[in-house]
Amino acid sequence: VIFVRHGLYQGGVFRLTLFIPHDFPEGSCPKLIFDSPVYHPLVNPQTGQLDVNRAFQKWRRNVNHIWQVLMYARRVFHKVEVENPSNGEAALLYQNDLDVFKEKVSLCIEACVSDTNLYSPPQTDDPLTVQFQPIDQTQMQQVKETMKNYKRQHNSNDYRYPSGYSWVMPGTFQIFSQ
């Protein structure tokens, strides 16, 4: 899952699947496919595949790593590249009509954070896949109280314990602190 906190794709929550080839790490580059449609010049609109090969033309053992693929995937939402696009329409709009591009990105974000998409079961049978569930306000309040009480029970001058708390605002992806 990639959470985008700023830029054109701010507010986006993009679920993805990373496919590691059978000949890894000796052979080809891993594939990264988004679970829902992503309007971006580097994402194929039919398959949802991010063009990872542009960053890793040849996968090299002990040089390239999975974490780099994930960092690249995160970066494409902050630095939009349009050369040799996988989605030509998105690249042209980004270059020639940024307002229309932003509208399409906004629709993409609305779709990816919709309850239908966010809470739908993963498209894989992998038991380690991240799955979101609607928030239970009662349970959330209990967790907040537990965190507050934990701090009160410990010396607040002790550097090992945090001085504040952060949560996600219910109904949004906005972070707030106390």
Disulfide bonds with the S-S distance in Angstrom:
none
